[in-house]
Amino acid sequence: MASPDDTEKPLSPEQKARDRRVANIFLLVAGAVLVGIGVWLANAMIDARRADDCLSSGRRNCNPLEAPAR
């Protein structure tokens, strides 16, 4: 059985503020990662749609060729 001395002490206002800052930074980073994934997914879907449109029109050479810069 835990004695009253073993229980957690209430957090000071400084500790609460630090915890809140850490949580906010984590949420900001997580939000940025989700936005990045969303942009990447949207671009991948646009590329897939373009390839599908090209193939649906009966063309054979639908892959873009990347030429080295001169």
C-alpha positions as CSV (number, residue, x, y, z in Angstrom):
1,M,0.0,0.0,0.0
2,A,1.4,3.4,-0.9
3,S,2.0,5.9,1.8
4,P,1.0,9.6,1.4
5,D,4.7,10.4,0.9
6,D,4.9,8.1,-2.2
7,T,2.1,9.8,-4.1
8,E,2.8,12.3,-6.8
9,K,3.2,15.9,-5.8
10,P,1.1,18.5,-7.7
11,L,2.9,20.0,-10.6
12,S,4.2,23.5,-10.3
13,P,3.0,26.1,-12.8
14,E,6.4,26.0,-14.5
15,Q,6.2,22.3,-14.9
16,K,2.7,22.6,-16.3
17,A,3.8,25.2,-18.8
18,R,6.7,23.1,-19.9
19,D,4.5,20.1,-20.4
20,R,2.1,22.2,-22.4
21,R,4.9,23.5,-24.6
22,V,6.2,20.0,-25.2
23,A,2.7,18.8,-26.1
24,N,2.2,21.8,-28.4
25,I,5.5,21.1,-30.2
26,F,4.6,17.5,-30.6
27,L,1.2,18.3,-32.1
28,L,2.8,20.9,-34.4
29,V,5.3,18.3,-35.7
30,A,2.6,15.7,-36.1
31,G,0.3,18.1,-38.0
32,A,3.2,19.1,-40.3
33,V,3.9,15.4,-41.0
34,L,0.2,14.7,-41.8
35,V,0.1,17.7,-44.1
36,G,3.2,16.5,-45.9
37,I,1.8,13.0,-46.3
38,G,-1.4,14.5,-47.6
39,V,0.4,16.6,-50.2
40,W,2.5,13.6,-51.3
41,L,-0.6,11.4,-51.6
42,A,-2.4,14.0,-53.6
43,N,0.5,14.3,-56.0
44,A,0.7,10.6,-56.4
45,M,-3.0,10.4,-57.2
46,I,-2.6,13.2,-59.8
47,D,0.3,11.3,-61.4
48,A,-1.7,8.1,-61.4
49,R,-4.7,9.8,-63.0
50,R,-2.6,11.3,-65.7
51,A,-1.1,7.9,-66.5
52,D,-4.6,6.3,-66.5
53,D,-5.9,9.0,-68.9
54,C,-3.0,8.5,-71.2
55,L,-3.5,4.8,-71.3
56,S,-7.2,5.1,-71.7
57,S,-6.7,7.3,-74.8
58,G,-4.8,4.4,-76.4
59,R,-1.3,5.8,-76.3
60,R,1.6,3.4,-75.5
61,N,4.4,5.6,-74.3
62,C,2.8,7.3,-71.3
63,N,5.8,7.3,-68.9
64,P,7.5,10.6,-68.7
65,L,11.2,10.5,-69.7
66,E,13.6,12.5,-67.6
67,A,16.5,13.8,-69.7
68,P,19.6,15.0,-68.0
69,A,20.1,18.8,-67.9
70,R,22.7,20.1,-70.3
